[in-house]
Amino acid sequence: MKSHYSIEDFDYFLESNATQEEKEKMQNHLTECENCRKKYEILRSIGDYLETEEKVDELLTERLVGTLNKNRYTKKRRKKKATGLGILKPAFSVFLIAVFAWLAFSMGMKFDFLRNNPADQQQDNMTITQGTEKPDITQTPPEKKEITLTLYFPNLNADCVVPEERLVEVYNDAQLERIIFEELMKGPEESGKTAVIPQGSRLLSGETIDGVCRLNLSSEFVDNNPGGTAFESVLINSIVNSLTELSYVEKVQFLIEGEKREVYTHAVFDLPFERNEDFIKSPDDTSEAIEIKIRELGKRTLEALRDRDMEWLSSVIHPDKNLRFSPYTYVNIDTDLVFTAEEVKTLLKSDKVYNWGKYDGSGEDIELTFEEYFSKFVYDKDFLNAEEEAYNRYIARGNTLNNIFEVYPEAKMMEYYFSGFDPKYEGFDWESLKLVFEEKDGIWYLVGIVHDGWTI
């Protein structure tokens, strides 16, 4: 009958207490006996694991100790009921012995470790292990950066778009096309501009391929627009000019719910849009800013006329077109007199009589010195405190043709108006003075002084 090695034999062998002859004998036996070989491999694996395991698993130890106690109780019962085990098959008996032996061996190793390492040391060991071998790894958040965007918003009159630089913080991998559209939706931060993206609009997707940025927008982009060709112009130019600030964007193709749309409401909308530099104005060149400039310049000019400050007046006369004097609202380019800035400086001191045209009604020649003409057809009323003033539009309506904007198509005009002076004339004695300005190299100059009043 083949005998098998016991757990004690394996333990003796694993602790290297065996002689060389005993080792060779056991090696030969393990080669022939599969049962002992399996038990030996289990014990050696458990030993290797416990030698490398530094953490104390209290739950595992508790269960192993319990298993050991149960194993001891089982052994006591086995002595009393030895005959009962005789009916078990030999293979099953070997299996049970191997399992109990493995549990006992494991428990012993762990029990020795627990005895030599109190609970507080175990906790310290666990803390050290967690801090050195298995650190708490937290995900590094994506990096951000600050960039400066140039956005374009409509001016208050909706006749141009005005640039606005904005510093924004974005992730390194952010899609700039989407960032620009979202910033446009927020509206301007500076005064003198208005928001333009229709309420409820959503950017469904956006990508730039071969220089063409394809913006796929929700239906609200069209449905919620306030209407009008002026709005469409500033809307399209606001988005297109903002996106083409990106070096890789040359054109913008609009899509609504993934489809091209033939027209927005009036404007052709199915083709890619290019940048429109002509629609861009600096903050100082918007219509609102220009109006402020002209109103201020008009007031200062009236002060000079009131004070007869010809030196200052000459400083604002157009360097190329000079200054034309028109006695009536119809500007006659053939007969109205024109003077240079240098000539204006000394006109009040001159006794020379000029022909300024013809009187309305009588048709007689207007032959006056400059001082006489000035007193009758320039500052004959206190226009600085006029009853009404208007920018770039007519107030007075007589029976004489107003052709100022035909003669000065690029001009801006201020009109200063009195509705009348003597009640008995019932308003037929109204008068106004019109100052006409034109721009050159960013500076506005005086080109015309037009007197107006009731004529027969």
NUNUBA-246964 format. One line per 8 residues: their letters; for each residue x negated, y, z of C-alpha. Coordinates in nm, 2 decimals. Last residue first. Layout:
residues N
A	X/Y/Z  ...
***
This chain:
residues 456
ITWGDHVI	4.22/13.45/-5.17  3.95/13.33/-4.93  3.97/13.22/-4.57  3.62/13.15/-4.43  3.30/12.97/-4.48  2.93/13.05/-4.45  2.67/12.79/-4.56  2.32/12.78/-4.42
GVLYWIGD	2.11/12.52/-4.61  1.79/12.31/-4.60  1.71/12.29/-4.23  1.46/12.01/-4.15  1.48/11.67/-3.99  1.16/11.48/-3.93  1.10/11.11/-4.00  0.89/11.17/-4.31
KEEFVLKL	1.14/11.41/-4.45  1.50/11.43/-4.33  1.77/11.68/-4.45  1.97/11.93/-4.25  2.27/12.15/-4.34  2.41/12.41/-4.10  2.77/12.51/-4.16  2.93/12.83/-4.02
SEWDFGEY	3.30/12.86/-3.98  3.57/13.13/-4.00  3.94/13.16/-3.96  4.12/13.49/-4.05  4.42/13.32/-4.20  4.51/13.17/-3.86  4.83/13.36/-3.80  4.70/13.69/-3.93
KPDFGSFY	4.88/13.88/-3.66  4.72/13.66/-3.40  4.38/13.82/-3.46  4.08/13.60/-3.41  4.12/13.27/-3.60  4.06/12.89/-3.60  3.69/12.94/-3.51  3.46/12.66/-3.64
YEMMKAEP	3.10/12.54/-3.60  3.01/12.28/-3.86  2.70/12.05/-3.83  2.58/11.87/-4.14  2.36/11.57/-4.22  2.20/11.55/-4.56  2.12/11.27/-4.81  2.38/11.37/-5.06
YVEFINNL	2.30/11.75/-5.04  2.47/11.90/-5.35  2.75/11.65/-5.35  2.77/11.65/-4.97  2.81/12.03/-4.97  3.08/12.04/-5.23  3.37/12.19/-5.04  3.60/12.35/-5.30
TNGRAIYR	3.76/12.68/-5.20  4.13/12.70/-5.11  4.06/12.66/-4.75  4.02/12.36/-4.52  3.80/12.40/-4.21  3.69/12.10/-4.01  3.46/11.92/-4.25  3.26/11.62/-4.14
NYAEEEAN	2.89/11.54/-4.06  2.91/11.64/-3.70  3.19/11.87/-3.59  3.22/12.18/-3.37  3.52/12.36/-3.23  3.60/12.69/-3.07  3.25/12.81/-3.13  3.02/12.92/-2.85
LFDKDYVF	2.70/12.92/-3.05  2.91/13.04/-3.34  2.93/13.39/-3.18  3.06/13.55/-3.50  2.88/13.74/-3.79  2.58/13.50/-3.77  2.53/13.42/-4.14  2.75/13.59/-4.40
KSFYEEFT	2.81/13.95/-4.27  2.52/14.02/-4.04  2.27/13.81/-4.23  2.38/13.96/-4.56  2.31/14.31/-4.42  1.97/14.21/-4.28  1.88/14.03/-4.60  1.96/14.34/-4.80
LEIDEGSG	2.29/14.34/-4.98  2.44/14.31/-5.33  2.73/14.07/-5.34  2.85/14.13/-5.69  3.22/14.19/-5.75  3.45/13.90/-5.82  3.73/14.07/-5.63  3.88/13.75/-5.49
DYKGWNYV	3.56/13.58/-5.36  3.27/13.82/-5.36  3.00/13.73/-5.61  2.65/13.60/-5.58  2.38/13.69/-5.33  2.22/13.97/-5.54  1.93/14.10/-5.33  1.85/14.44/-5.20
KDSKLLTK	1.50/14.49/-5.07  1.47/14.68/-4.74  1.27/14.40/-4.58  1.23/14.37/-4.21  1.48/14.09/-4.17  1.32/13.90/-4.45  0.98/13.88/-4.28  0.97/13.52/-4.14
VEEATFVL	1.21/13.40/-4.41  0.95/13.44/-4.68  0.70/13.21/-4.51  0.96/12.94/-4.47  1.05/12.96/-4.84  1.36/13.13/-4.96  1.66/13.01/-5.18  1.93/13.24/-5.31
DTDINVYT	2.27/13.10/-5.43  2.33/13.17/-5.80  2.26/12.85/-5.99  2.29/12.60/-5.71  2.63/12.73/-5.62  2.73/12.57/-5.29  3.11/12.61/-5.25  3.15/12.68/-4.88
YPSFRLNK	3.10/13.05/-4.93  2.81/13.29/-4.87  2.55/13.02/-4.95  2.19/13.07/-4.83  1.94/12.80/-4.94  1.63/12.72/-4.73  1.31/12.55/-4.86  1.34/12.22/-5.06
DPHIVSSL	0.98/12.12/-5.01  0.87/12.22/-4.66  1.23/12.21/-4.53  1.28/12.50/-4.29  1.24/12.41/-3.92  0.94/12.64/-3.84  1.09/12.93/-4.03  1.37/12.95/-3.78
WEMDRDRL	1.12/12.98/-3.50  0.96/13.28/-3.66  1.29/13.42/-3.77  1.41/13.46/-3.41  1.72/13.66/-3.48  1.84/13.60/-3.13  2.18/13.47/-3.25  2.01/13.29/-3.54
AELTRKGL	1.75/13.13/-3.31  2.02/13.02/-3.07  2.22/12.88/-3.36  1.91/12.68/-3.47  1.87/12.53/-3.13  2.23/12.42/-3.13  2.19/12.26/-3.47  1.87/12.08/-3.37
ERIKIEIA	2.04/11.93/-3.06  2.34/11.82/-3.27  2.12/11.69/-3.54  1.91/11.48/-3.29  2.21/11.34/-3.12  2.36/11.25/-3.45  2.04/11.08/-3.56  2.04/10.87/-3.25
ESTDDPSK	2.39/10.75/-3.31  2.33/10.68/-3.67  2.03/10.47/-3.58  1.68/10.60/-3.66  1.54/10.65/-3.31  1.63/10.29/-3.21  1.45/10.16/-3.52  1.67/10.07/-3.80
IFDENREF	1.71/9.73/-3.98  1.95/9.70/-4.27  1.69/9.78/-4.53  1.47/9.49/-4.40  1.72/9.23/-4.50  1.58/8.88/-4.43  1.72/8.61/-4.66  2.06/8.44/-4.65
PLDFVAHT	2.11/8.08/-4.77  2.42/8.04/-4.99  2.77/7.94/-4.88  2.88/8.26/-4.71  2.99/8.51/-4.97  3.13/8.80/-4.76  3.51/8.86/-4.71  3.63/8.62/-4.45
YVERKEGE	3.32/8.41/-4.42  3.33/8.29/-4.78  3.25/7.96/-4.95  3.19/7.76/-4.63  2.93/7.49/-4.61  3.02/7.19/-4.39  2.88/7.06/-4.06  3.14/7.21/-3.84
ILFQVKEV	3.07/7.55/-4.00  2.73/7.56/-4.18  2.52/7.87/-4.22  2.19/7.85/-4.42  1.92/8.09/-4.30  1.61/8.18/-4.50  1.24/8.23/-4.45  1.18/8.06/-4.12
YSLETLSN	0.83/7.93/-4.04  0.69/8.26/-3.90  0.99/8.31/-3.67  1.11/8.67/-3.70  1.33/8.51/-3.97  1.56/8.40/-3.69  1.64/8.75/-3.56  1.68/8.89/-3.91
VISNILVS	1.92/8.62/-4.01  2.13/8.64/-3.69  2.17/9.02/-3.67  2.20/9.05/-4.05  2.49/8.80/-4.06  2.68/8.97/-3.78  2.60/9.32/-3.89  2.74/9.26/-4.24
EFATGGPN	3.04/9.06/-4.12  3.14/9.33/-3.88  3.12/9.60/-4.15  3.33/9.38/-4.38  3.62/9.37/-4.14  3.75/9.11/-3.90  3.73/9.06/-3.52  3.57/8.72/-3.55
NDVFESSL	3.73/8.45/-3.34  3.81/8.19/-3.62  3.48/8.22/-3.79  3.23/8.14/-3.51  3.51/7.96/-3.34  3.48/7.68/-3.60  3.16/7.56/-3.43  2.82/7.63/-3.58
NLRCVGDI	2.56/7.43/-3.78  2.27/7.65/-3.83  2.03/7.53/-4.11  1.70/7.72/-4.10  1.54/7.71/-4.44  1.16/7.73/-4.45  1.11/7.38/-4.59  1.33/7.23/-4.32
TEGSLLRS	1.44/7.42/-4.01  1.69/7.26/-3.77  2.00/7.36/-3.58  2.28/7.18/-3.42  2.62/7.24/-3.27  2.56/7.60/-3.19  2.88/7.71/-3.02  3.10/8.01/-3.07
GQPIVATK	3.35/8.08/-2.80  3.35/8.46/-2.84  3.22/8.58/-3.18  2.84/8.66/-3.18  2.80/9.05/-3.21  2.71/9.21/-2.89  2.66/9.59/-2.91  2.37/9.83/-2.91
GSEEPGKM	2.31/10.18/-2.79  2.20/10.07/-2.44  1.95/9.80/-2.39  2.01/9.45/-2.26  2.19/9.33/-2.58  2.43/9.04/-2.60  2.41/8.70/-2.43  2.51/8.53/-2.76
LEEFIIRE	2.20/8.67/-2.92  1.99/8.50/-2.65  2.17/8.17/-2.73  2.09/8.20/-3.10  1.73/8.28/-3.03  1.69/7.98/-2.79  1.85/7.75/-3.05  1.60/7.85/-3.32
LQADNYVE	1.32/7.83/-3.07  1.37/7.46/-3.01  1.20/7.40/-2.67  0.90/7.17/-2.64  0.69/7.40/-2.43  0.99/7.48/-2.21  1.11/7.84/-2.23  1.09/8.16/-2.03
VLREEPVV	1.21/8.47/-2.21  1.07/8.82/-2.27  1.30/9.02/-2.49  1.22/9.27/-2.76  1.52/9.46/-2.91  1.54/9.54/-3.27  1.84/9.75/-3.41  2.09/9.63/-3.67
CDANLNPF	2.27/9.87/-3.90  2.61/10.03/-3.98  2.80/9.89/-3.68  2.86/10.24/-3.54  2.75/10.13/-3.19  2.43/9.97/-3.32  2.43/9.61/-3.41  2.18/9.37/-3.24
YLTLTIEK	1.85/9.23/-3.36  1.63/9.01/-3.15  1.25/9.01/-3.13  1.14/8.73/-2.90  0.85/8.75/-2.65  0.74/8.42/-2.50  0.69/8.29/-2.15  0.58/7.93/-2.09
KEPPTQTI	0.72/7.63/-1.92  0.58/7.28/-1.84  0.80/6.98/-1.81  0.83/6.86/-1.45  0.58/6.60/-1.33  0.76/6.29/-1.22  0.69/6.19/-0.86  0.47/5.89/-0.77
DPKETGQT	0.49/5.79/-0.40  0.16/5.63/-0.35  0.13/5.25/-0.35  -0.22/5.14/-0.25  -0.33/5.44/-0.05  -0.03/5.60/0.12  0.18/5.29/0.13  -0.11/5.09/0.27
ITMNDQQQ	-0.19/5.35/0.52  0.17/5.37/0.64  0.20/4.99/0.65  -0.12/4.96/0.85  0.00/5.23/1.09  0.33/5.05/1.14  0.14/4.72/1.20  -0.08/4.89/1.44
DAPNNRLF	0.22/5.01/1.64  0.37/4.66/1.63  0.06/4.49/1.77  -0.19/4.32/1.53  -0.38/4.02/1.68  -0.07/3.84/1.78  0.11/3.93/1.45  -0.18/3.80/1.24
DFKMGMSF	-0.19/3.47/1.44  0.18/3.43/1.39  0.14/3.49/1.02  -0.12/3.22/0.98  0.07/2.98/1.19  0.40/3.05/1.02  0.24/2.98/0.68  0.10/2.65/0.80
ALWAFVAI	0.43/2.55/0.96  0.63/2.64/0.65  0.39/2.45/0.43  0.40/2.15/0.65  0.77/2.15/0.67  0.80/2.16/0.29  0.54/1.89/0.24  0.70/1.66/0.50
LFVSFAPK	1.03/1.70/0.33  0.90/1.62/-0.01  0.71/1.31/0.12  1.03/1.18/0.27  1.22/1.24/-0.06  0.96/1.04/-0.24  0.98/0.75/0.01  1.36/0.72/-0.02
LIGLGTAK	1.55/0.77/0.30  1.69/0.46/0.47  1.41/0.44/0.72  1.48/0.79/0.84  1.77/0.67/1.04  1.56/0.41/1.23  1.34/0.67/1.37  1.64/0.83/1.54
KKRRKKTY	1.50/0.93/1.88  1.16/1.02/1.73  1.32/1.20/1.44  1.53/1.40/1.69  1.21/1.53/1.84  1.07/1.61/1.50  1.38/1.80/1.40  1.35/2.01/1.70
RNKNLTGV	0.99/2.09/1.60  1.10/2.18/1.25  1.38/2.40/1.38  1.12/2.58/1.59  0.89/2.61/1.28  1.18/2.75/1.07  1.25/3.01/1.33  0.89/3.11/1.33
LRETLLED	0.90/3.13/0.95  1.22/3.34/0.96  1.07/3.59/1.21  0.74/3.61/1.01  0.93/3.69/0.69  1.14/3.96/0.86  0.83/4.11/1.01  0.64/4.14/0.68
VKEETELY	0.30/4.25/0.78  0.11/4.41/0.49  -0.25/4.30/0.42  -0.18/3.99/0.21  -0.51/3.87/0.05  -0.58/3.59/0.29  -0.22/3.50/0.32  -0.18/3.45/-0.05
DGISRLIE	-0.50/3.23/-0.08  -0.38/3.01/0.21  -0.04/2.97/0.06  -0.19/2.87/-0.28  -0.43/2.62/-0.10  -0.14/2.46/0.09  0.08/2.43/-0.22  -0.21/2.28/-0.43
YKKRCNEC	-0.29/2.02/-0.16  0.08/1.91/-0.14  0.09/1.87/-0.52  -0.23/1.67/-0.52  -0.11/1.45/-0.24  0.19/1.35/-0.45  0.00/1.32/-0.78  -0.24/1.07/-0.63
ETLHNQMK	-0.53/0.96/-0.87  -0.72/1.29/-0.91  -0.63/1.39/-0.55  -0.79/1.06/-0.43  -1.11/1.12/-0.62  -1.14/1.47/-0.48  -1.07/1.33/-0.13  -1.36/1.08/-0.16
EKEEQTAN	-1.59/1.34/-0.30  -1.51/1.57/-0.01  -1.56/1.30/0.25  -1.90/1.22/0.11  -2.00/1.58/0.11  -1.90/1.61/0.47  -1.57/1.78/0.57  -1.55/2.09/0.78
SELFYDFD	-1.49/2.32/0.48  -1.18/2.48/0.64  -0.98/2.35/0.33  -1.09/1.99/0.41  -0.98/1.99/0.77  -0.65/2.16/0.67  -0.60/1.89/0.40  -0.67/1.62/0.65
EISYHSKM	-0.44/1.78/0.91  -0.16/1.80/0.65  -0.20/1.42/0.61  -0.37/1.23/0.32  -0.17/0.95/0.16  -0.21/0.57/0.18  -0.14/0.34/-0.11  0.00/0.00/0.00
***
